[in-house]
Amino acid sequence: MVTRKTTSIAFIGILITAWIIVFVTHVEAETTDEQKQALIGEWKGVWPGPSGDTLTLIIHEIDTAKAKARCTTISSVSGEKTHLADFIPGPNPKLELKPEGNDLKFILKNKVLQGTFKGMRGGTYISNSISMEKKQQK
């Protein structure tokens, strides 16, 4: 037997479900050009840990047609190296590098570039993360 109370509860349940679906699937409408401009530039950070190694990532250009980014890493440990990274557009655009067989990934969230490193260093496997801030243009 369907009562008025049952119908009201079902209707409210449908509204809540619809709101959750809209909220979860909402993606910020940001163009690829805006993502490129947000990423291109010089980023600096310090790896956590006792060594406090510094990292500068300079993103020179991004070719969206080829999904590649030309960038340079400057590390207090490994020096300066130029890379061709994979560019993955989206609400939180990503760059993925494979320097010397290691995994180095960056994701832009709320104007902070968050990086992770997984691989060998000094004969030991390590995993570490870094938060980087963009250097302001003068």
Summary of the structure (lengths in Angstrom):
residues: 138
radius of gyration: 21.4
end to end distance: 71.8
largest distance: 75.1
contacts: 343
relative contact order: 0.15
helix: 24%
strand: 48%
